[in-house]
Amino acid sequence: MIQCKSSYKVISDKESNINFSRYTSFNIIDHNHNFPLGANPINKQRIERAVINELEKLGYEQKNDCDLIVAWFVKVDTKYEEAIYTNYYNRYI
């Protein structure tokens, strides 16, 4: 039996000496080249919508002529776990 475990970890990075309260608008960089090959494109839309929603909750407005440019990326690590069940005569996988 092979099992796949799904978990995620969110990491963010920003300049510590920047006062973000002086900014009012943002836009997201279109970066299709960073989305994992073979990944579901609907997930890209979900991630971007989640980023937009969170920034709007913080009071930022999405605009083309913006104060902040937001970039995000996804890294996928695939891990498998295998369990082997045996009895006295045969081995089952």
Backbone torsions as a table, in degrees:
resi	resn	phi	psi	omega
1	MET	NA	127.7	177.8
2	ILE	-110.5	132.6	-179.7
3	GLN	-119.7	146.3	173.5
4	CYS	-111.3	133.6	178.0
5	LYS	-106.3	130.4	178.3
6	SER	-108.7	126.9	172.8
7	SER	-151.8	161.0	179.4
8	TYR	-139.0	158.9	-179.6
9	LYS	-138.6	127.5	179.9
10	VAL	-102.4	127.8	178.5
11	ILE	-126.3	134.1	177.0
12	SER	-126.0	157.6	-178.6
13	ASP	-140.9	137.9	176.6
14	LYS	-153.9	161.1	176.3
15	GLU	-73.6	126.4	-176.0
16	SER	-73.4	-20.8	-177.1
17	ASN	-94.5	10.4	180.0
18	ILE	-101.1	133.4	177.3
19	ASN	-90.8	101.4	-175.9
20	PHE	-73.3	-12.6	180.0
21	SER	-69.2	-16.2	179.5
22	ARG	-84.5	-5.4	179.3
23	TYR	-98.6	148.4	-177.7
24	THR	-125.9	-15.1	-174.8
25	SER	-138.0	162.1	-178.5
26	PHE	-149.1	165.8	167.4
27	ASN	-149.7	156.4	-178.1
28	ILE	-102.7	133.0	176.1
29	ILE	-68.0	132.2	174.3
30	ASP	-81.2	113.2	-174.7
31	HIS	-135.6	68.2	179.6
32	ASN	-60.6	-27.4	-176.8
33	HIS	-68.7	-17.0	-179.4
34	ASN	-93.1	-5.6	-178.8
35	PHE	-81.7	133.9	-174.5
36	PRO	-56.3	135.7	178.6
37	LEU	-60.2	131.4	179.2
38	GLY	85.8	-3.8	179.7
39	ALA	-75.6	153.0	-179.6
40	ASN	-68.0	121.0	-178.4
41	PRO	-63.7	-21.2	176.5
42	ILE	-64.5	-33.0	178.3
43	ASN	-64.5	-35.3	176.4
44	LYS	-60.9	-44.4	178.5
45	GLN	-63.0	-40.3	179.5
46	ARG	-64.2	-42.5	180.0
47	ILE	-64.3	-48.0	-179.7
48	GLU	-62.0	-40.6	178.6
49	ARG	-63.8	-39.9	179.1
50	ALA	-65.2	-41.6	178.0
51	VAL	-63.1	-46.2	179.4
52	ILE	-60.6	-46.3	-179.8
53	ASN	-59.5	-44.3	-178.7
54	GLU	-66.6	-41.0	178.7
55	LEU	-67.4	-37.5	177.4
56	GLU	-67.2	-34.8	175.3
57	LYS	-62.5	-30.7	178.6
58	LEU	-81.4	-2.6	176.1
59	GLY	99.8	3.9	178.3
60	TYR	-84.5	150.0	178.7
61	GLU	-112.5	134.7	178.4
62	GLN	-80.8	122.7	-179.3
63	LYS	-144.7	155.0	174.8
64	ASN	-68.8	-42.3	177.3
65	ASP	-92.9	87.0	-167.2
66	CYS	-115.4	166.4	175.9
67	ASP	-85.7	-36.5	-176.3
68	LEU	-119.3	141.7	173.0
69	ILE	-113.8	125.4	-175.4
70	VAL	-105.8	132.4	175.1
71	ALA	-124.7	143.5	176.8
72	TRP	-140.4	158.8	175.9
73	PHE	-149.4	164.4	-179.2
74	VAL	-124.5	134.7	173.7
75	LYS	-118.5	130.7	-177.8
76	VAL	-114.1	124.1	171.5
77	ASP	-112.6	121.6	-179.8
78	THR	-97.4	124.9	179.5
79	LYS	-127.6	139.9	178.7
80	TYR	-122.7	147.9	175.8
81	GLU	-123.3	132.0	-177.4
82	GLU	-119.1	132.5	176.5
83	ALA	-117.0	132.4	179.6
84	ILE	-111.6	125.0	178.2
85	TYR	-106.9	132.7	-178.7
86	THR	-127.5	156.4	167.7
87	ASN	-124.9	-170.6	-174.2
88	TYR	-64.0	-37.4	-173.5
89	TYR	-100.2	-37.9	-172.7
90	ASN	-126.5	163.3	175.7
91	ARG	-113.1	130.2	178.6
92	TYR	-109.8	138.3	176.4
93	ILE	-116.7	NA	NA
